[in-house]
């Protein structure tokens, strides 16, 4: 079902490849901090079948937004805002992939929505949520069915996964997003 969609987006190290289909069109990456450093500077990441086969690389973090965040971060996160966007752009150019950075306005909007759902502080939204927000707000065309598969709302504790889960469920209720289920259905006309 995933491979039959018009556009397949995976995140970061593309762990869902295999059990989540074999096709990848876009790899949406965290382009700051240790995760970015670990991806873009490692030949092993560059040679992952999903990364090698993708036609686009999307960076989910606006470098100016992260430069502004740097002064307010706790000790131990000094490299969190280190920006590797240029290296991802270079990798994309060298491998013939399209490249884009998700515009900051999506991050700013998601921050407002998440803060309304969560009282505790968090650092940033997850890469997955940023890519989802970009797709449903800007990349998908009217009438596209945007499907979500395998996003489990787990990972680094600086992401507000409890609030992200609520926000994703809201998008589903609003009809902006659908969760792909194992039920036998035809999804040949999915948008993302």
VOGU-3710 file (C-alpha; in Angstrom, 3 decimals, decimal comma):
1> xxxxxxxxxx> 0,000/0,000/0,000  2,833/2,404/0,827  4,693/1,710/-2,408  1,472/2,390/-4,384  1,240/5,992/-3,115  2,191/8,912/-5,355  4,835/10,152/-2,921  6,594/8,292/-0,093  8,402/10,320/2,572  10,648/8,732/5,189
11> xxxxxxxxxx> 12,448/10,379/8,082  16,122/10,562/9,040  17,631/7,066/8,902  14,565/5,544/7,198  14,148/2,650/9,642  10,723/1,794/8,212  12,144/0,641/4,873  11,339/-3,018/4,384  8,405/-3,609/6,692  7,035/-0,229/5,558
21> xxxxxxxxxx> 7,501/-0,747/1,827  10,496/-0,482/-0,433  10,008/2,895/-2,102  11,282/6,291/-0,926  10,849/9,544/-2,814  11,797/12,039/-0,086  13,996/11,751/2,980  13,054/14,430/5,517  16,027/14,995/7,819  16,802/16,709/11,076
31> xxxxxxxxxx> 19,509/19,075/9,816  20,884/20,312/13,145  22,847/18,855/16,021  24,163/15,353/16,560  21,522/13,583/14,454  22,416/15,704/11,425  26,143/15,278/12,007  25,661/11,525/12,322  23,759/11,327/9,058  25,328/13,698/6,575
41> xxxxxxxxxx> 28,932/12,910/7,487  28,520/9,133/7,441  28,904/7,216/4,207  26,718/4,484/5,766  23,733/6,894/5,927  24,361/8,185/2,410  24,378/4,607/1,102  21,179/3,479/2,831  18,888/2,142/0,078  16,143/4,629/0,993
51> xxxxxxxxxx> 18,533/7,592/0,949  20,295/6,475/-2,218  16,967/5,872/-3,964  15,244/9,084/-2,890  14,846/11,899/-5,386  14,605/14,658/-2,747  16,102/15,670/0,593  14,045/17,936/2,864  15,627/19,648/5,861  12,988/20,152/8,571
61> xxxxxxxxxx> 14,722/22,902/10,577  15,166/26,542/9,630  18,720/27,614/10,508  17,690/31,110/11,683  15,057/29,649/14,032  17,668/27,357/15,550  20,246/30,130/15,878  17,652/32,001/17,955  16,954/28,943/20,119  20,610/28,388/20,973
71> xxxxxxxxxx> 20,905/30,900/23,813  18,022/29,378/25,775  19,159/25,758/25,720  20,236/23,836/28,797  23,840/22,733/29,350  24,645/19,565/27,441  22,860/20,792/24,318  25,584/23,157/23,124  25,770/21,442/19,725  21,996/21,067/19,340
81> xxxxxxxxxx> 21,713/24,050/16,989  24,826/23,317/14,939  23,555/23,645/11,388  24,364/21,085/8,680  21,920/22,377/6,064  24,700/23,307/3,631  26,162/19,803/3,852  22,765/18,220/3,124  22,366/20,602/0,162  25,814/19,623/-1,092
91> xxxxxxxxxx> 25,009/15,916/-0,720  21,739/16,424/-2,620  23,504/18,288/-5,433  26,249/15,675/-5,702  23,698/12,861/-5,943  21,228/14,592/-8,267  18,487/15,024/-5,665  16,175/17,991/-5,306  16,671/19,876/-2,042  14,527/22,110/0,141
101> xxxxxxxxxx> 14,292/23,463/3,655  10,818/23,436/5,178  9,919/27,112/5,717  10,106/28,459/9,255  6,448/29,477/9,285  5,494/25,806/9,651  7,677/25,429/12,757  6,303/28,653/14,234  2,706/27,489/13,646  3,362/24,026/15,071
111> xxxxxxxxxx> 4,939/25,588/18,184  1,729/27,553/18,780  -0,438/24,456/18,322  1,760/22,281/20,552  2,037/24,846/23,339  -1,772/25,040/23,459  -1,838/21,270/24,042  1,005/20,961/26,562  1,822/22,731/29,771  5,353/21,346/30,186
121> xxxxxxxxxx> 8,264/22,841/28,272  9,768/21,065/25,300  12,632/21,914/22,982  11,423/21,327/19,411  8,831/19,360/17,442  9,990/16,083/15,918  11,229/15,799/12,340  8,220/13,642/11,581  5,714/16,217/12,761  7,494/18,986/10,863
131> xxxxxxxxxx> 7,338/17,013/7,604  3,689/16,091/8,195  2,765/19,722/8,877  4,569/20,866/5,736  2,853/18,251/3,579  -0,688/18,927/4,786  -0,272/22,716/4,718  1,772/23,261/1,576  3,033/20,268/-0,387  -0,198/18,306/-0,872
141> xxxxxxxxxx> -2,615/19,397/-3,553  -6,331/19,845/-2,909  -7,913/16,409/-3,042  -4,749/14,480/-2,158  -5,145/11,850/0,523  -2,263/12,224/2,928  -1,548/8,939/4,686  0,526/8,329/7,802  2,120/4,964/8,499  4,320/3,955/11,394
151> xxxxxxxxxx> 4,695/7,280/13,219  4,764/6,018/16,802  5,372/9,281/18,726  8,411/7,916/20,538  11,999/9,063/20,650  14,103/11,857/22,058  12,638/13,394/25,247  13,082/16,963/23,934  10,162/16,388/21,550  6,628/16,786/22,959
161> xxxxxxxxxx> 5,358/13,413/21,756  2,259/13,433/23,971  1,105/16,724/22,435  2,199/15,612/18,956  -0,028/12,543/19,291  -3,013/14,736/20,178  -2,265/17,105/17,290  -1,988/14,252/14,781  -5,304/12,838/16,026  -6,854/16,277/15,530
171> xxxxxxxxxx> -5,588/16,353/11,932  -7,145/12,920/11,412  -10,495/14,002/12,850  -10,400/17,118/10,644  -9,843/14,897/7,588  -6,450/16,421/6,771  -4,570/13,196/7,453  -5,346/9,467/7,559  -3,566/6,648/9,337  -2,730/3,749/7,093
181> xxxxxxxxxx> -4,138/0,595/8,621  -3,521/-3,033/7,819  -7,110/-3,381/6,579  -7,188/-4,361/2,903  -7,993/-1,144/1,068  -6,840/0,379/-2,178  -4,561/3,418/-1,755  -3,304/3,915/-5,295  -4,395/7,547/-5,248  -2,635/8,578/-2,019
191> xx> -0,920/11,930/-2,145  1,916/11,393/0,330
//
